């Protein structure tokens, strides 16, 4: 179903997602999903840090400064602080941003690194790298599955219309269907898909859905310098460009998908530290066992992972952060303009959020999932599911016990 090509053991994760959609849970799933998400997060972060460092050092050999960041506002500030040149549009964007910074989603979590190079006696932001947050990954996975399910429902509804046309002895294109009948056919097709899920029947989903952008690099280069990035990548022995797409319109940039073969032993040379140990210890694993598990996980995984590189010049990067095509505005538009919003759609969102949230919890038992795709839930229910998962108090105010 979903194939996250930035992850190791991606077939195992794809199989687990498909099983969970059918509410098929194995006794080992609690441990399996914890390793698949938590170990991959560490592995991909280390791969990205090393790879991005190489790229930016090659592009800016005269010197490079790295700063860790946790909020999107830090990147927006860096872009506004030192423009490489000025024009009326750049001045307008920066002026608006400085006048009303609260309108620019500055508090958006952004876990990554900003890269600066010396430019005329000051430090200019030349790019960034980031790991897609777990919630955004869950949201993207859900959206892609929902789109695929929506297509399956529409195909079945079209089949029903085709049957009616044959029964009437007319070609499909001559069939007139009133809107209420079209809705009935769609709902019938949706019900059929839900029944297939409930009974474990096969779904015509058209194969795997690839997600390649868990790890991403933004490179800021002027137009003449942008050819350097492709020649640089082509010259790396552990890297191969698998996709190249040019975006034009509101946002102009080149999107590259890179298949990268990291140096595993270099990745493993540094022991695990910090929160990953805390999370895995809460799951009953001792630190030395966690280290061993991570080594086995990396060495038994795929040799390569996918990374995304977006290349654009300074004005276009500025537009994407504080201008006409702000990334956060695009996310909101995606959420508001979905074609399909039925119960199945919402349940897929719930299931994906639970799947990617569970590994951060201390819960070890997973005998049953709290979401079945063919059931109906209010959002209030799933709010309580997440609170229970992380042992947060409910908002319910209880009466005092009576004597």
N, C-alpha and C positions, 0 to 999 in steps of 0.2 A: 504494500500500500504506500506508505511514506518511506522514502529512502533518503536519509540525511547523510549526504556524501562527505560532510566534514567530520563525521564520526567514525570511530572504529567499531567493528562488529555491527555494521549497519543492517545486515540481513537479519540478525537476531532481533534488533529493535523493530524492524519492519514487520517481522513475524509476530512479535508481541503486540504491536498496535493492532494488527488485523485480528488476532485472537481476542483482545479486549473488546473490540467492536462487537464480537459475538458473545461477550460475557464469558469467555473461556479463560479461567485463571488456573495456573499451575502452582503447586506448593512452593516452587523455587522462585516465583516471580518477584516477590518482595526484594530478595537479594539481587536478582538479575537486573531489575530496573534501576536499583540503587547504583550498581556498578556501571551500567550503560550510560546513565546520565552524569553521575558524579565524576567517574574516572575520565569520561570523554571531555567533560568541561575543563578539567585540569590539563589533559593531553593537548586539546585544541588550543588552549590559552598559551601553553609553552611553545607549540609549533608556530603559532601566529607571532609571538614575541620575537622568536629567533628569525623567522622569515621576513617580517616587516623591518626588523633592524638591518638585515642585509640589504634589502631594497633601498631603504632611505640612505644608508651609508654610501651605497654605490652612486645614488643620484646627487648626494651632497657630501663629497669627500672632504670638503674644507672644514667640516665640523657639524655636529648634530647634538641637540639637547632633547632629552626625553622627559616628559612629565606625565605621571599617572593621573587619571581623571575619573570621577564617579558621577558627574552631572553634565548634561549637555550644555549648560550655560558656560562652562569653562571653555568649550570649543568655540562657541559663538563669540565669547569675549576675545579669544585669541585671534580670530579672523578679523574682528572689528578693530583690534588694537594697532595692527601694523599692515595696512594695505600696501601691496608692492607698487601700486600706482593709483592715481585718483581720476575719477571722471564724475559727471553729475549724478549718474545712477548709483555709483558706489557711495558717494557722499550722502545721497538721499537715504539709502538703506541703513548706513551706519548712524546717520542722524536720527532716524526713526527709532532704531534699536536703542540708542542711548537715552532717548527721551522716554520711551515706554518699554523697558526691558521685561516687565512683568507679562507682556503679551506674547512672549516668544518661547514658552515652554522650557524655561531655563532649568527647572527642577527635574526634568526628565532624567531617569537613571541612564548612565552611559559609562559602561565599564570598559575602559580602554587606555590608550596611550596617545598623547599628542606629540608630534615631532616638530622641532623648530631648527632653523638654520640661520646663521648670521647673514644679515642683509643691511648694508649701509649703516653699520654700527648698532643695529637693533636685532632682536630675535623675531623672525617671521615664521608663522605656522606654515609648514609645507605638507602637512598631511596628518593622518591619524589611523589607528587600528582599533578594532573593537570586536568583542564577542557578543553575539546576539543574546539578549537576556532570555532566561528560561521562559518567562511569560510570553515574550514576543515570539519565541520559537513555537510554543504551544499554540498561540493564536494563528501563526502562519500555517502550521500543520493542519489545524482545524479548518481554516479557510480553504486550503487546497482539497481536503477530503470532502468538505461540504460542496464545493464546486463540482467535484466528480460525482457525488451522490445526486446532486441536482440534475446533472446531465443524464444519469441513469433513469431518474424519475421522468424526465422529459421524453427520453427515448421510449419508455413504456407507454406514456400517454400518447405519443405519436402512433405506437403500434395499435392502441385501442381505436384511435381515429381511423387508421388504415382498415381495421376490421369493419368498422361501421360503413366506410366507403365501399368496401367489397360487397357487404350485405345489401347495399342500396344499388349496386351495379354501376357505380360511377367512379371516375379517377379520383385519387386523393385530393388533387388540387382543386377539384370542383366542389368538394364537400364544404358546406357552410355550417359552422358550429357556433351557436350562441355562446356568449361569454360565460354564462352560468354552467353550460354543459362542458365547456373547456375546463372550468374550475373543477367540476365533478370528476372529469377524467384525470386531471392532475392529482386530485386527492386520492382517487382510487389507485393510481400508480404509486403514490407515496405509501399508501397502506400496504400495497403488495411488497414493496421494498422492505418495510418494517417487519412484515411477516417473514420474509426471507431471512432477515437478520435474526429474528427470534427463533426460527427453526433451524438456523445454521446453514441455510441454502447459499449457493454461490452468488456473488455479485459481479456483474459485468462492469469492472472498473477500469479496464483499458491498461492494466499494468501499473508499474511503480510510478510514484510521483516524486520527482527529485527535488531536494532542497540543498542548494550549494553554498548558501551565504551565511552560515552560522559564524564563520570567521571572515572578517572583512577588513580591507585596507582602502583608505581614501588617499589618493596621491594628487597633489595640487601642482600642476605644471602648465606653463604657457603653451600655446599652440605649437610653436616650433620645437619645444622640448618634449612633446608628448610621444613622438616616435621613439624616443630613447627607452621608454619603459618596455615596449614590445621587444626591441632588440636586446635589452638587458635580460628579460625573461627567457627569450629564445637561447641565450648563451649560458643559462644555468643548467648544469647536468641533472639536477634533481627536480626539475620543474618543466611542465608542459602546458601550454595554453590550449584548452579544450573548447572554449567558446569565446567569441568576441561579438559584442552587440553595441551598435552606436545608437544612442538616444538623442533625439532632436525634437525641438518644440519648446515647451515651457522650460524644460531642463535639458541641457546639452552636455553629454558626457559619454565616455566609452566604458563599457562594462566587460571585464575579462573574468572568466572562470579558469582557475589554474589547478592542475593536478600536481600536487607537491608530495615528494617522497622525503619525509623528515629523517634525520639521523636519530634513530630510536635510542641508541645507547647514550647519545648526548642528552636526549630528553629525559632519560632515566637516571642520569648521573647525579641529579639533585633530588634528595629525598623529599617526600611529601611533608608539608608543614601546614599549620593554620587550620582553617575551618573544615577542610576535607577530613582531617583526622578526627575532629570533634564530632562531625556528622556520622562518620563510619563507626566511631566508638559507641555512640548512642545506639547503634544497630548491633552492638555486641562484638565488634571486631577490635582486637588489640592493635596498637600502632604498628608493631612489627609484622603482624599478619596483613594489615592494610597495605604496607609497603610491598610485601610479597605479592599480594593480589594485584596491585597496580602493575608491577613488573610483568606478571603473567598476562594481564589484560593487554598491555601494549605489545608484547612480543607475539601474542597469538592473533593480533588484529591485522587488518589490511596494511599493505605497505605504503599506501598513498591516501591522502585526504584532499578534499577540494577547498579552495579558498577563493574569495571574491576580491577583485581589485577594481575600484572605480577611479577613472582618471578624468579630471576636468581642470579647467583653468580657474584662476582666483575669482573672477566675476560670477562664473556659474556655481562655484562652491558657495559663494556668499548668497546667491539666490536660493540655494537649497537649504540654507540654514536660517536666513532671516529675510528672505525675499519671496518671490512670486510662487515658488514651488517648495515651500518649507516642508521638510520630511514629516514633521508631526502633523501638519495639516493633511498630508496625503494619507497618513494612518487613519485619521478620523474620518476622512472621506470613504476609505475602504470599509470602515465599520458601518457607515450610514447608508451605503449604496449597494449592499449585498442584495442579489436578486432573490435569494431563498432565505426565509426567516422562520420556517416551521419548527415544530418540536424536535424533529431529527437534527436540524441545524444546531439548535441550542444544546442538545445533548452531546453532540460531537464536540462542541466547545468545552462543555463540562468535563467530558472524558479526557480530552487532551490536556486540559489544565491540571486535572488530578494526576494524570500520568507523569507529567513533568514536575509537579509539586511534591509528590510522594517521596522521592529520593532525598529531599531536604528535611524531611520529618524524622522523628525517632521511632515511628511505628514499624514494627517488625512483622506483624501478621497481616496477611492479605488473602484471606480465604474467599472473600467476595468483594466485588467492586460496588461502590455506592451509586453507580449510574448504569442503567440499561438503556440502550438507544431507543428501544421501542416503548419505553415508559414516558409519562408526562410529569414534569416537575416545574414548580415555581422557582425563580431565582433565590428566594429565601431559603429553600432547602439546601441548595448547593453552598450558600453562604455558611450554613451550619456544618456542612460536610468539611469545608476547609478549616473552620474553627476547631472542630473536633480533631482533625488531622494534626494540627499544631498545638492542640491542648490550650486553646484560647477560650476565655469565658464567654458564654452565650449572653445575648442581650436580654434574655428572659428574666423578669423580676419575679422572684418567687415569694409567696406569702410565708409568713412565719408559721412554723408548725403549731397546730393547735394543741392545747393541753389534753 
